[in-house]
Amino acid sequence: FLWLSEDWKKLAFLMDDRTVEFHSQFGRHHRIRVPKHGRALAYDAESCNLFVAGSASEVYRIDLEGGMFQVPLPLRRLEEVHALAVNPA
């Protein structure tokens, strides 16, 4: 899972069935399905993008403010991704 806010009120869970669940303090808020199985989540608070990487040679971007998928980021030399990090600079 991944914290989307500084407190415990907003969370994102990467599930086994290719879905990402968004939870608030009251429980599950929304659920979306990603194209390939995910292994890692990263969140960029400045752009409000959630990155999902896994068993594909691309990283899927979800615009949480607009509520839609953006064009995935292609990876040239990797077939799978096991970890993600967002540069805070």
Backbone torsions as a table, in degrees:
resi	resn	phi	psi	omega
1	PHE	NA	169.5	-176.1
2	LEU	-143.4	134.7	176.4
3	TRP	-77.9	128.7	177.0
4	LEU	-100.9	-9.8	177.5
5	SER	-134.1	172.3	-178.3
6	GLU	-73.7	-19.6	177.1
7	ASP	-110.2	-165.7	-174.5
8	TRP	-88.6	7.1	-169.3
9	LYS	-81.7	-19.5	-179.8
10	LYS	-132.1	121.6	-177.8
11	LEU	-134.3	153.9	172.1
12	ALA	-124.8	133.2	179.8
13	PHE	-117.1	130.8	174.3
14	LEU	-95.4	115.1	-172.8
15	MET	-98.6	165.5	-179.7
16	ASP	-68.8	-26.0	-175.2
17	ASP	-92.2	30.1	177.7
18	ARG	66.0	28.3	177.8
19	THR	-116.9	155.3	171.6
20	VAL	-116.9	123.3	179.5
21	GLU	-105.4	136.0	177.2
22	PHE	-108.1	127.0	-177.5
23	HIS	-118.6	144.3	171.6
24	SER	-114.1	-171.9	-179.2
25	GLN	-66.7	-14.1	-178.6
26	PHE	-99.9	-1.3	-180.0
27	GLY	123.7	-161.3	-176.9
28	ARG	-67.0	129.3	-178.6
29	HIS	-99.8	-45.1	-176.9
30	HIS	-155.1	160.7	-179.4
31	ARG	-142.1	130.2	176.3
32	ILE	-128.1	157.8	-178.8
33	ARG	-109.5	131.5	178.5
34	VAL	-95.4	154.3	-174.7
35	PRO	-63.6	-35.0	-179.4
36	LYS	-127.5	163.9	178.8
37	HIS	-62.3	133.2	-178.5
38	GLY	-97.7	152.7	177.5
39	ARG	-127.3	-20.3	-175.8
40	ALA	-146.1	147.8	176.2
41	LEU	-123.5	146.6	171.3
42	ALA	-145.3	148.3	-177.3
43	TYR	-127.9	129.2	175.0
44	ASP	-105.9	107.5	-175.1
45	ALA	-69.4	-28.5	-179.2
46	GLU	-67.9	-42.8	-179.5
47	SER	-96.9	-7.5	-178.4
48	CYS	61.0	40.2	178.7
49	ASN	-108.7	138.6	173.1
50	LEU	-107.2	127.7	-179.5
51	PHE	-104.1	132.5	178.9
52	VAL	-123.7	122.4	179.7
53	ALA	-124.2	156.7	-179.8
54	GLY	179.6	-124.9	-170.6
55	SER	-86.2	36.4	177.8
56	ALA	-139.6	165.0	-179.9
57	SER	-91.7	32.4	175.5
58	GLU	-150.6	158.0	179.1
59	VAL	-109.2	123.7	-178.3
60	TYR	-84.0	137.4	-179.8
61	ARG	-114.6	131.0	177.3
62	ILE	-117.9	120.1	176.5
63	ASP	-82.3	106.2	-175.8
64	LEU	-74.3	-24.7	178.2
65	GLU	-75.8	-41.5	179.6
66	GLY	-87.2	-19.3	177.9
67	GLY	75.6	34.1	-179.2
68	MET	-148.3	161.4	174.4
69	PHE	-73.9	143.5	171.2
70	GLN	-105.0	174.9	179.5
71	VAL	-61.0	129.2	-178.8
72	PRO	-67.8	154.4	177.8
73	LEU	-87.1	117.7	-179.4
74	PRO	-76.4	145.9	176.8
75	LEU	-114.2	126.5	-172.8
76	ARG	-80.1	-45.5	-171.3
77	ARG	-108.6	3.4	-178.9
78	LEU	-114.9	139.6	175.3
79	GLU	-96.1	-25.9	179.5
80	GLU	-142.7	157.1	178.7
81	VAL	-125.7	132.2	-178.8
82	HIS	-110.5	-15.3	-179.6
83	ALA	-151.5	149.4	177.7
84	LEU	-131.2	153.8	173.5
85	ALA	-148.4	146.4	178.0
86	VAL	-106.2	129.4	178.7
87	ASN	-74.7	120.7	-175.5
88	PRO	-75.4	-5.8	-177.8
89	ALA	-75.1	NA	NA
